[in-house]
Amino acid sequence: MPVSDPIADMLTRIRNAQQMQHPSLGMPFSKLKMAVAEILKAEGFLEDIAVAQKSPQNVLRLQLRYDKQQKPAISGLKRMSKPGLRMHVNRAEVPRYFGGLGISIISTSRGVMTGQEAWRKGIGGELMCYVW
């Protein structure tokens, strides 16, 4: 069944897996989801990323990160730009979420990157989500 908002679906799958304390989760692969997952891994929210070759569609496997008390590394996820209401920001409007403790993920003309990286490069784009 096709999903109208694949990023919202990805964030919901991560949120649900962490509530049940699953060590990993799988979802249909796409380049956009892979780019978001790579940012989450680079920022320390995910343990590992893998792509399983399956037919008819590849599967993106995410290893979730927990601390010693089994608390998830991601305490919150919020989708900002939606198919019915796109949110675009320019360089001056790039948000710092939770005063820099969280990250914003932005889709720019130069690829998907964190809000801080987009601000340093002086570009704006579509504000996809916040992670803290």
Contacts in CASP RR format, 6 or more apart in sequence:
PFRMAT RR
TARGET T0000
AUTHOR 0000-0000-0000
METHOD contacts of the structure
MODEL  1
MPVSDPIADMLTRIRNAQQMQHPSLGMPFSKLKMAVAEILKAEGFLEDIA
VAQKSPQNVLRLQLRYDKQQKPAISGLKRMSKPGLRMHVNRAEVPRYFGG
LGISIISTSRGVMTGQEAWRKGIGGELMCYVW
3 9 0 8 1.000
4 83 0 8 1.000
5 79 0 8 1.000
5 82 0 8 1.000
5 83 0 8 1.000
6 28 0 8 1.000
6 30 0 8 1.000
6 32 0 8 1.000
6 33 0 8 1.000
7 32 0 8 1.000
7 33 0 8 1.000
7 36 0 8 1.000
7 79 0 8 1.000
7 128 0 8 1.000
7 129 0 8 1.000
8 79 0 8 1.000
8 82 0 8 1.000
9 27 0 8 1.000
10 27 0 8 1.000
10 33 0 8 1.000
10 36 0 8 1.000
10 37 0 8 1.000
11 77 0 8 1.000
11 79 0 8 1.000
11 129 0 8 1.000
13 25 0 8 1.000
13 26 0 8 1.000
13 27 0 8 1.000
14 25 0 8 1.000
14 62 0 8 1.000
14 64 0 8 1.000
14 74 0 8 1.000
14 77 0 8 1.000
15 74 0 8 1.000
15 76 0 8 1.000
15 77 0 8 1.000
17 24 0 8 1.000
17 25 0 8 1.000
17 64 0 8 1.000
18 64 0 8 1.000
18 72 0 8 1.000
18 74 0 8 1.000
21 66 0 8 1.000
21 70 0 8 1.000
21 72 0 8 1.000
22 64 0 8 1.000
23 63 0 8 1.000
23 64 0 8 1.000
24 61 0 8 1.000
24 62 0 8 1.000
24 63 0 8 1.000
24 64 0 8 1.000
25 61 0 8 1.000
25 62 0 8 1.000
25 64 0 8 1.000
26 59 0 8 1.000
26 60 0 8 1.000
26 61 0 8 1.000
26 62 0 8 1.000
27 33 0 8 1.000
27 59 0 8 1.000
27 60 0 8 1.000
27 62 0 8 1.000
28 57 0 8 1.000
28 58 0 8 1.000
28 59 0 8 1.000
28 60 0 8 1.000
29 51 0 8 1.000
29 57 0 8 1.000
29 58 0 8 1.000
29 59 0 8 1.000
29 60 0 8 1.000
30 60 0 8 1.000
32 107 0 8 1.000
32 112 0 8 1.000
33 60 0 8 1.000
34 49 0 8 1.000
34 51 0 8 1.000
34 60 0 8 1.000
35 111 0 8 1.000
35 112 0 8 1.000
36 105 0 8 1.000
36 112 0 8 1.000
36 128 0 8 1.000
36 129 0 8 1.000
37 46 0 8 1.000
37 49 0 8 1.000
37 60 0 8 1.000
37 62 0 8 1.000
38 49 0 8 1.000
39 103 0 8 1.000
39 105 0 8 1.000
39 112 0 8 1.000
39 113 0 8 1.000
39 114 0 8 1.000
40 46 0 8 1.000
40 74 0 8 1.000
40 131 0 8 1.000
41 47 0 8 1.000
41 48 0 8 1.000
41 49 0 8 1.000
43 103 0 8 1.000
43 114 0 8 1.000
43 131 0 8 1.000
44 65 0 8 1.000
44 73 0 8 1.000
45 65 0 8 1.000
45 73 0 8 1.000
45 74 0 8 1.000
45 131 0 8 1.000
46 62 0 8 1.000
46 63 0 8 1.000
46 64 0 8 1.000
46 65 0 8 1.000
46 73 0 8 1.000
47 63 0 8 1.000
47 64 0 8 1.000
47 65 0 8 1.000
48 62 0 8 1.000
48 63 0 8 1.000
49 60 0 8 1.000
49 61 0 8 1.000
49 62 0 8 1.000
49 63 0 8 1.000
50 60 0 8 1.000
50 61 0 8 1.000
50 63 0 8 1.000
51 58 0 8 1.000
51 59 0 8 1.000
51 60 0 8 1.000
51 61 0 8 1.000
52 58 0 8 1.000
52 59 0 8 1.000
52 60 0 8 1.000
52 61 0 8 1.000
64 72 0 8 1.000
64 73 0 8 1.000
64 74 0 8 1.000
65 72 0 8 1.000
65 73 0 8 1.000
65 74 0 8 1.000
66 72 0 8 1.000
66 73 0 8 1.000
67 73 0 8 1.000
74 131 0 8 1.000
74 132 0 8 1.000
75 132 0 8 1.000
76 130 0 8 1.000
76 131 0 8 1.000
76 132 0 8 1.000
77 129 0 8 1.000
77 130 0 8 1.000
77 131 0 8 1.000
78 129 0 8 1.000
78 130 0 8 1.000
79 128 0 8 1.000
79 129 0 8 1.000
80 87 0 8 1.000
80 104 0 8 1.000
80 127 0 8 1.000
80 128 0 8 1.000
80 129 0 8 1.000
80 130 0 8 1.000
81 87 0 8 1.000
81 88 0 8 1.000
81 126 0 8 1.000
81 127 0 8 1.000
81 128 0 8 1.000
81 129 0 8 1.000
86 126 0 8 1.000
87 126 0 8 1.000
87 127 0 8 1.000
88 124 0 8 1.000
88 125 0 8 1.000
88 126 0 8 1.000
88 127 0 8 1.000
89 95 0 8 1.000
89 106 0 8 1.000
89 124 0 8 1.000
89 125 0 8 1.000
89 127 0 8 1.000
90 124 0 8 1.000
90 125 0 8 1.000
91 118 0 8 1.000
91 119 0 8 1.000
91 122 0 8 1.000
91 123 0 8 1.000
91 124 0 8 1.000
93 124 0 8 1.000
94 104 0 8 1.000
94 106 0 8 1.000
94 115 0 8 1.000
94 116 0 8 1.000
94 118 0 8 1.000
94 119 0 8 1.000
94 124 0 8 1.000
95 104 0 8 1.000
95 115 0 8 1.000
95 127 0 8 1.000
95 130 0 8 1.000
96 104 0 8 1.000
96 116 0 8 1.000
97 103 0 8 1.000
97 104 0 8 1.000
97 130 0 8 1.000
97 131 0 8 1.000
97 132 0 8 1.000
98 132 0 8 1.000
100 116 0 8 1.000
101 132 0 8 1.000
102 130 0 8 1.000
102 131 0 8 1.000
102 132 0 8 1.000
103 114 0 8 1.000
103 115 0 8 1.000
103 116 0 8 1.000
103 130 0 8 1.000
103 131 0 8 1.000
103 132 0 8 1.000
104 114 0 8 1.000
104 115 0 8 1.000
104 127 0 8 1.000
104 129 0 8 1.000
104 130 0 8 1.000
105 112 0 8 1.000
105 113 0 8 1.000
105 114 0 8 1.000
105 115 0 8 1.000
105 127 0 8 1.000
105 128 0 8 1.000
105 129 0 8 1.000
105 130 0 8 1.000
105 131 0 8 1.000
106 112 0 8 1.000
106 113 0 8 1.000
106 114 0 8 1.000
106 115 0 8 1.000
106 118 0 8 1.000
106 124 0 8 1.000
106 125 0 8 1.000
106 126 0 8 1.000
106 127 0 8 1.000
106 128 0 8 1.000
107 125 0 8 1.000
107 126 0 8 1.000
107 128 0 8 1.000
108 118 0 8 1.000
108 121 0 8 1.000
108 123 0 8 1.000
108 124 0 8 1.000
108 125 0 8 1.000
108 126 0 8 1.000
109 123 0 8 1.000
109 125 0 8 1.000
110 121 0 8 1.000
110 123 0 8 1.000
112 128 0 8 1.000
113 121 0 8 1.000
118 124 0 8 1.000
118 125 0 8 1.000
END
